[in-house]
């Protein structure tokens, strides 16, 4: 493992903010750290990077343990915090040159590294501008270029697309995907669609504990209820009663009776009842016009794990071929 966290715990006085958090990251992974406000995401990141001491537990990056050698550990991490602190009175090139020097980038390599990061992050056209005159989107890009200057093994990005317009968000997501060729990336975000789009794995933290660790697709399959939409012609009451008795079906809701009866079936997470429904329709002579399984989105999973039972009437699910 390139990154390992073991039982990271943090108290603020008597308040337990992070409770024995453990996880690992392989080289080249893009991992999303998700959680409600106050769940412990930022505190976890600060302990992992050595900016905040852990009350208990430890973290290792590229073989360097945070308690024993935090200075060397930080050489392997590029960190862009959420508030992205920059020096507004400095020009972009001046700022990046200053930061490269602080990070120990050799003078002979500095110009090349700055040029490469500026190009990758799309700030070439503002390289001579004063940072304070830049838009929020450009300041985010400058912060990302800063995080990449020393070619770290691990990039930790706290809300990297906050304040960006849709086009900039799309560009940043493409950039993060490309970065995984050379970097391991940990992204803390509130934007669930972002994590679903670019992260190979997601960690969901709630009340200071990791409550899920898997791929978005696997979490959807294991955690959230499934659903099936079916359109049938026949007696709606008899159909509803019959469907409710199928193995794996938890609830049947009749949505529409306009000639065709449209039913929504709530199923167990591991149940795919489409074949049962198809056989039943054929056996009983019901005309079948639609049979579609919908898959839970990451938003559904997140809500279920951090709030409670999901509201089955909410949207946020995408069709899967039937």
QUIKAGI-V658256 format. One record per backbone hydrogen bond with DSSP energy under -1.0 kcal/mol. CO is the residue of the C=O (numbers start at 1). NH is the residue of the N-H. E is the energy in kcal/mol with one decimal. If there is no record, write none. Layout:
{{CO & NH & E} {CO & NH & E}}
This chain:
{{2 & 62 & -2.9} {3 & 25 & -2.3} {4 & 60 & -2.9} {5 & 23 & -1.4} {6 & 58 & -2.1} {8 & 21 & -2.6} {9 & 55 & -2.3} {9 & 56 & -1.6} {10 & 17 & -2.4} {10 & 18 & -1.6} {12 & 15 & -2.1} {15 & 12 & -2.9} {18 & 10 & -2.1} {21 & 8 & -2.7} {23 & 5 & -3.0} {25 & 2 & -1.5} {25 & 3 & -1.9} {26 & 29 & -1.7} {29 & 185 & -2.8} {30 & 200 & -2.0} {30 & 201 & -1.5} {31 & 187 & -2.9} {32 & 203 & -3.5} {33 & 189 & -1.4} {34 & 205 & -3.3} {36 & 39 & -2.0} {39 & 208 & -2.0} {40 & 44 & -2.1} {41 & 45 & -2.3} {42 & 46 & -2.5} {43 & 47 & -2.0} {44 & 48 & -2.3} {45 & 49 & -2.1} {46 & 51 & -1.5} {46 & 52 & -1.8} {56 & 9 & -2.2} {58 & 6 & -3.0} {59 & 66 & -2.8} {60 & 4 & -2.6} {61 & 64 & -2.1} {64 & 61 & -2.3} {65 & 69 & -2.8} {69 & 73 & -2.2} {70 & 74 & -2.0} {73 & 76 & -1.5} {74 & 77 & -1.4} {76 & 154 & -2.4} {78 & 156 & -3.3} {80 & 158 & -2.8} {87 & 90 & -1.7} {88 & 132 & -2.6} {90 & 131 & -3.0} {91 & 95 & -3.0} {92 & 96 & -2.6} {93 & 97 & -2.4} {94 & 98 & -2.1} {95 & 99 & -2.6} {96 & 100 & -2.4} {97 & 101 & -1.9} {98 & 102 & -2.0} {99 & 103 & -2.0} {100 & 105 & -2.5} {101 & 104 & -1.3} {106 & 109 & -1.1} {106 & 110 & -1.1} {109 & 113 & -2.5} {110 & 114 & -2.7} {111 & 115 & -2.5} {112 & 116 & -2.5} {113 & 117 & -2.5} {114 & 118 & -2.7} {115 & 119 & -2.0} {116 & 120 & -2.6} {117 & 121 & -2.3} {118 & 123 & -2.3} {123 & 126 & -1.4} {124 & 127 & -1.1} {126 & 129 & -1.8} {127 & 93 & -2.3} {129 & 92 & -2.0} {130 & 133 & -1.9} {131 & 134 & -1.8} {135 & 139 & -2.2} {136 & 140 & -2.2} {137 & 141 & -1.7} {138 & 142 & -2.3} {139 & 143 & -2.2} {140 & 144 & -2.0} {141 & 145 & -2.4} {142 & 146 & -2.3} {143 & 147 & -2.0} {144 & 148 & -1.2} {146 & 149 & -1.1} {148 & 151 & -2.0} {153 & 184 & -2.8} {154 & 78 & -3.0} {155 & 186 & -2.9} {156 & 80 & -2.7} {157 & 188 & -2.7} {159 & 162 & -1.2} {161 & 164 & -1.9} {165 & 169 & -2.7} {166 & 170 & -2.1} {167 & 171 & -2.2} {168 & 172 & -2.6} {169 & 173 & -2.4} {170 & 174 & -2.0} {171 & 175 & -2.3} {172 & 176 & -2.5} {173 & 177 & -2.2} {174 & 178 & -2.2} {175 & 179 & -2.0} {178 & 181 & -1.6} {179 & 182 & -1.7} {179 & 183 & -2.5} {184 & 155 & -3.1} {185 & 31 & -3.0} {186 & 157 & -2.8} {187 & 33 & -3.7} {188 & 159 & -3.5} {190 & 192 & -1.1} {191 & 195 & -1.6} {192 & 196 & -2.5} {193 & 197 & -1.8} {194 & 198 & -1.9} {195 & 199 & -2.2} {201 & 32 & -2.6} {202 & 214 & -1.7} {203 & 34 & -3.2} {204 & 211 & -3.1} {204 & 212 & -1.1} {206 & 209 & -1.7} {208 & 19 & -3.1} {209 & 206 & -2.8} {212 & 204 & -2.2} {214 & 202 & -2.8} {215 & 219 & -2.5} {216 & 220 & -2.0} {217 & 221 & -2.0} {218 & 222 & -2.3} {219 & 223 & -2.7} {226 & 267 & -2.2} {227 & 294 & -2.9} {228 & 265 & -3.3} {229 & 292 & -2.8} {230 & 263 & -3.0} {231 & 289 & -2.3} {232 & 261 & -3.2} {235 & 239 & -2.5} {236 & 240 & -2.5} {237 & 241 & -2.2} {238 & 242 & -2.3} {239 & 243 & -2.9} {240 & 244 & -1.9} {242 & 245 & -1.1} {243 & 246 & -1.6} {246 & 249 & -1.7} {248 & 268 & -2.1} {251 & 266 & -2.8} {253 & 264 & -3.0} {256 & 262 & -2.2} {257 & 259 & -2.1} {258 & 260 & -2.2} {261 & 232 & -2.5} {262 & 255 & -3.1} {262 & 256 & -1.2} {263 & 230 & -2.3} {264 & 253 & -2.8} {265 & 228 & -2.1} {266 & 250 & -3.3} {266 & 251 & -1.6} {267 & 226 & -1.2} {268 & 271 & -1.8} {273 & 277 & -2.4} {274 & 278 & -2.5} {275 & 279 & -2.3} {276 & 280 & -2.5} {277 & 281 & -2.5} {278 & 282 & -2.0} {279 & 283 & -2.7} {280 & 284 & -2.1} {281 & 286 & -2.0} {287 & 233 & -2.0} {290 & 231 & -2.2} {292 & 229 & -3.2} {293 & 320 & -2.8} {294 & 227 & -1.2} {295 & 318 & -1.2} {297 & 301 & -1.9} {298 & 302 & -2.9} {299 & 303 & -2.4} {300 & 304 & -2.3} {301 & 305 & -2.4} {302 & 306 & -2.1} {303 & 307 & -2.3} {303 & 308 & -1.7} {311 & 314 & -2.1} {318 & 295 & -2.2} {320 & 293 & -1.0}}
